[in-house]
Amino acid sequence: MDSDTLSQGDELRDPRFLTSANKIFSLQFFSPGTSKNRYVGIFYQSLDTRHTDCHPVWVANRNNPLPDASGILMITDSVEVNPDGSINRTLWQSFDFPTDTILPGMKLGINFRTGHKWSLTSWVSDDVPASGSLTLSGDPNGSSQLIMWWQRNPYWISGLWQYGRFDNSPWLTNVYGLDYSYISNENESYLTYSVDYHEKIVKLSINTTGWISVTGVAGVTDFNLCPFSATSTAGCVNWMLPECRNSKHQFIGSRGFAYGHSYTFNKNYNMSIFDCGLECEHNCSCIAYASIFENGTGCKIWTNDTTFTFSETLIGENVYIFQTENASVSIIHTGRDTAKKGWILPVASAGGALLVLSFLLFCILRRFRTKAAEEVLLHTIRTREKCSTADDIENDMSQAWELWIEGRALELMDTTLERTNQENEVTRTITVGLLCVQDSAADRPSMSDVFPC
């Protein structure tokens, strides 16, 4: 639908969309990550294509997803919004009901006259836009500060707004040329911001782990408000922790395969990895934790009274492992920095051997899940196409294969790795990835390409 308006009686059927007159915003159906559920969201289209991440800036039905692509958006006949066109004011706007993101001109705070709150609430996971356990809003007592809540408990406090900044978060006013303002009077109290003329977009979001992300044309800057060792001086609320935990302890996230019996703490689809981490942190016997489900929800933990071994690879699940001098965790590293703290199981030539084993295991698992993998792949491509601009490539796999054939595979490498002298490892990783994306041997590299003589 080449229009920016949906009138009464019109239908917007999935996968059709609306585009704003300035071509910056689009309203469309989408499925996040590996989810098959469908949502209606607003996307900001002017991000630099190098950093487009398909994350909507607003979701209409975050807690009420559609099960398939049969959705229809329309204004029903029973609603008389402005039948004769006599009303010249805005009756409702999504800007007043943000989800996890605010844009320039939006508000974050409280309207004391109406009781309405402009707040940000995290997603449960990157694949589940439903309301998570973290909310960032204004102080209900009326002070000029922001508060992040975890399940209605204060988690982080910005400090008072003074001299153009918050006491506990000076970084908030020093990124991407943002011009912040805090308005406080008897009717309302809120934070808002504008951007310098040279910035195309800057959006501020709260992610699933409680970090604040500021996204602009130069990339994404993440701020961890409350790291494990944080104190109240940084605005973090000091919760009572068991004596077994202190500021020198931390959980480090790694990707790989965990072996050993795990305890399923909660199968709740609304439990995020952040919630799981807090449960583990308050359990002295917990040495590692991870999500249960592929969509990043649920919680399982490993305790120190069970055997736990972790093989760190380029594939597998994200596992957060407790790091301390007395940790009883066996970690097998493959293709990563073996100087990382923790108990390391020494294996001769672990990098090459375990890379092959990981590759073989991945291919075997893939054969058992061919149909599911194809569905996920098709879904991922469709989602990327819906979020991408017209200049984006239509098929990422085809481009990756063509670049590899032409000897230009390093063009796929992220710019942050350019100075790490890891070109050989990156090339090998890309080659291993291409080994399992084609069923025909003629259309994929050979093992000699991975381990040349």
N, C-alpha and C positions, 0 to 999 in steps of 0.2 A: 504494500500500500504506500504509494508515493505521496504521503500527506503527513501533516503534523497534528491533525485533528480527528477525533472520533466523535461524531454527532449522535444524537439519540436516534436509534433505529439502525445504526451502522454496526457491523460485526468485525472484530479483529480476530481472525482465526490463526492458530498456530500452524505454520511458522511465520506468518506475516508480521509486519512491525510498522511502527510509526517513527518518523524521523523529524526532528525539530527543523524549523525553517533555516536556522544557521548551520545545520548539518553537524552540530556538536553532540546532541543527545539522541538516543533512540530508545523506544519502549518496545520490548520484545519478550517472547517466551524463551526460556533457557533451561538447561540442566547443568548444575555445577559438578565439576569433577567426574567421578564415575557414577553419579546418581542417575537413575532413570526418571525420577520425579521431574515435573515441569513447574517452573515458576515464572512470574511476570516481573520483569525488572527494568530499571533505567540504567543505561550504559553511557559512559562518557567517551565519545568517539575521537577526541583530539589528542589523546596520549601519543607520544612518540612511539612509533611501531616497534622500536627496539625494546620497549618496556611494557607493551600492552599485556595484561594478564587475565583478561576476561572476567574480572571481578566487578559485579554491578555496584553502582553507587546507591541503589535503593531497590528494595524487594517488596512487592505488594502483598504477596501471600506467603511470607516466610514460614508461618506456622500452619499453613493449610495448603500443602502442595497438591498438584494434580498428578494422578498416577500415570498418565500417558500424554501423547501429543494431540489429544482431541479437544483441547481447551479453546474457549471462545470468550473474548472480552467484549462487553457491550454495556450500554446504559439502558436499563429496562424501562418499559413504558410506564411502570408504576411510579417512577421517580420524576418529579417535575423540578429539574435543576434551575432552569432559567427559560421558561417556555416562550416568553415574548421578547426576550433580549433586553429587558428594562434594567436589569441589575448590572452595574458596571464595576462591581468589586469582586475580589476573589473569594469564592465560597469555601474552597478547600484546596490545599496544595501539598504535595508530597514533601516539600521542604520543611513543613511543620511536623513531619512524622518520620525523622531519619531512622535508618536501621543501624548499620555499623559504620556509616561514613557521613561526613559533612563536607560541603563544598564552599567556596568563597561566597559570603553573604548569608549563609545559614547560621542558625543560633544553637548554642549549647548552654542550657540553663533552665530557668523557671519563670513562668508568668504567674505572679502572685494573685492577680485579679481573677483569672480563670482557673488557676490550679494546673494548667497544662505544663508538662515538662518536655523540653527538647533534650533528648538523651540519645546516647549511642549504646547499643547492646550487641555484644559479640555473637558471632555465629557459633553453633555447637562444634562444627568442624568445617574444614574447607569444602566439604561435600554436602554439608547440612546447614542451610541458612537459618534454621529455626533459632529462636531466641536462646542464647547461651546464659551462663551464670554470671557474666561480668557486664556491668552497666556503668557508663560514665555520664554524670549529670551535674547540675548545680547543687549547692548546699541548700537543703530544705529549710534551714534556719535563717537563710537570707544573707549570709556572709558572701563576700566576693571571692569565692573559690570553687574549684571543681572537686568532686569526690568520685572515686571509682568504688563500686560496691561489688562484693562477691556474695551472692545469695542473701542480699539485704544486710550484709556485714561490711563496714568500711574496710577497704583494702588499701587504698592509696588516697592521699589528700594533697592537692596541688599547692596549698598554702595561699595566703591572701594575695590578691592582685594589688601590687604597689609599683609605682614608677615604670609602668608599661610591661610588667612581667609578674609571674607567680613566684612566690618565695622559694618553693621547693622544686621548681622546674624552669630554670632560666633558659634551658635548651629549647623550650617551646616557642620562644620568640626569636630564634636565631637560625632558622632554617628556610632556605629557598626564598628569602626576601619577603616573608609573610608580614603583613601589617595587622597585628592583633589589636582588638579593642574590647574592653569590658564595660558593658553598660549596666548600671545598677541604680535603681530608683524604687519608689514605692509600688510601682506596677510590675516591674520585671527585673531580672538579674540574669545576664547571659554573656557568654563569650562569642565573638564573631571575628572574622578576619577577611582581608582582601589580599590581593597579590599584586606585585609590580607588573607593569604593562608588558614586560618582556616574557613573563611566564604564561604559557598556554593553559596549564592546569596545575593545580595543587589540591590534592584531597587528603583529608586527615581521617584515619580509620582506627578502630580498635580491633585487634585480631583475636584469634581464638585462645591465645595464651596470655592476654592482658597487656601485650605490647601496644604502643602507639606507633602507627606507621604514617609517615608523611611522604606522599608520592607526587613527583613532579617530572618534568621533562628530563631531568638529570638522573632519574632513577628513584629508588625507594630508600628512605632512611628510617630505621626501626629504633625505637627507644624502649628498653626494658625498664619499666617503672620500678619494679621490685625484684631485683635479682635475689638469689638465695641468701646472700650475705648482707643484704640491705638493712639499714637502720631507720628509725623514725625520723632522723634528720633529713632523709631523702623524701619524706612524705609517706613512707610505708608504715602501716599500722603494725605494731609489734604484737603478733599473736603468740600465745603461749605455746612453745614448742617443747617436746620431751627433751630430757637431758642428753639423750643420745645424739641430738642434732646440734650443730653449731655453725658459725659463719664460715668455717673452713670446709664444710661439707657441701657438695653440690651433685646434682644429677646431670650427666652429660648425655645428650641424645646422639645415637649412632644408628646406622642402617645395617641390617644383617639378619642373621637367623639365631634365635634363642633356643637353647636346649635345656630341658629340665621341667619339672612339674610346676605349673603356675596356678595361683589361686584366683578364680574369677570373682572379683569383688562385687561387680555390679554389671548387669547386662542391659542397663537402661540406655536406650538410644539417645537420650538427652544428656548423657554424662560425657563431658569433653575430656580431652587429654589434660587440660589444666586442672579440672576437678580430680582426675585420677592422680595427678602429681601431688596434690594437697593431701589426699588420703594416704599416699605412700610416705610422704614427708612426716606425717604424724604417727606412723607405724614403725617402731624401732627395728623390727625384723625385716622391713622391706628393703631390698637391695636393687630392685629394678621394677619398672612398670611400662605398660604399653596399652594401646587401644585394643579392643577385642575385634571389632568389625572393620571391614575394608574402608568404610566411610569415615573412619577416625573417631568412632564413638565407643562407649563401653569402657571397662577398666579391668585389667588383669595385672597381678603383681607377683613377683618372685621374692621369696623370703630366704633368710640366711640359714634356715634349717632344711633346705632342699638343695640338691645339686643344680647349679646353674652355670652354663657355659654359653658364651656369646661369640659367634663368628661374624666379624665385621666385613661386609661385602658391599658391592655397588648395588645389589638388589636386596629384597627382603622387606622386613617391617622396621618401623622406627621404634627403637627401644631406648628408654632413658635409664641409665645405669648409675648407681650411687658410687661416687669416687671419694675414697678416703684411704689413709695409710693402712687401715686394717680391713679393707674390703676383701671378701673371699670370692671374688668373681674371676673366672677364667675367661680371658678375651683372646680370640684368635684374630689377628689383623691381616687383611689382604689388601694390598695396594694402597695402604694409607701409612701415615706416620707412626712407626713402631715405637717412637719415643713417648707416645701418649701415656699419661699416668694410669696406673692400674696393674693388676696381675696379668702378665702376658704369657701365654703358653708358647714357648719357643718351638718353632718348626722350621727345619731346613728348607730353604727355597719356598717359604710359605706363600709369597706373593704370586708366583707363577702357578704353583700346584693348586692352590685354593681357588685361583681365578678360573682354572679349568674345571675344577669340581663344582664351583658355583654356577658356571655356565652350563655344565651337563645337567645339574639339578634343575636349573631354570628351564631348560629345554624339555626335560621329562615332565615337569609339572605343567608346562605349557601344552604338551600333547594331551594330557588328561583334561585340560580346560580350554580346548581349542575353541569351542563354540562360545563360551563365556568371554574369552579373550577377544574374539572377533566382534562381539557385541560391544564390549568396552571400547575397542579401537574405533569402531564406527561412530559410537557415541562421542568419543573424544574429538574426532575430526569434525563432526557436525557442530559440536559446541564451539570449537575454535573458529569454524567458518562463521557462525552466528555472531561471534564477538569481534571478528577481525574486520579491518577496513578493506576496501576494494583492492588496495595495492598489496595486500598480504598474499602469501602463496596459498594455493588451493590444497596442496597435499605435502605436508612436511616430510613424510617418509620418502616420497619420490625425490624431493630435493636433496635429502640426506644421502640417498643412494647415488644420485647423479654427482654430487660433490665428491663422494668417496671414489667413484669410478674415475673422475677427472683428477684425482690426487689432491683435492682441495678440502679434505675432511676437516681440517683445522679451522675452517671458516665457521664451523658449527660451535666452536669453543666460546664460552662466555668470556667477555673482555676482562673480567676480574682475574682470570687465570693466565693472562698473557705474560705476566712477569714472574711466574712461578717455576719456569723451566720444566713444566710437566707435559710438554708436547707429545712425547712418546706414549705416556700413560693415557692421555686424552685420546690419541689416535687408536690405541689398542682398545680402549673402552668403547669407542664408536664402532669399531670393527666387530667386537663381541656382540654389541647390540644388534648390528645388521645380520649377524649369523642366524638369529632366531625370528626375524620378522617376515621371512619368505619361506614358503613350504618347498619350493623348487630349488634344488642345489645350484642350478644354473643362474639363479637370481640372487645369490648371496655369496659373501666371501668364503674362502676356505680356511681350514685351521692353520695352514702355513702362513696365511696373512696375519694371523694373530701372533704366532711364534715363528718368525722367519729364521732360517738357518744362519 
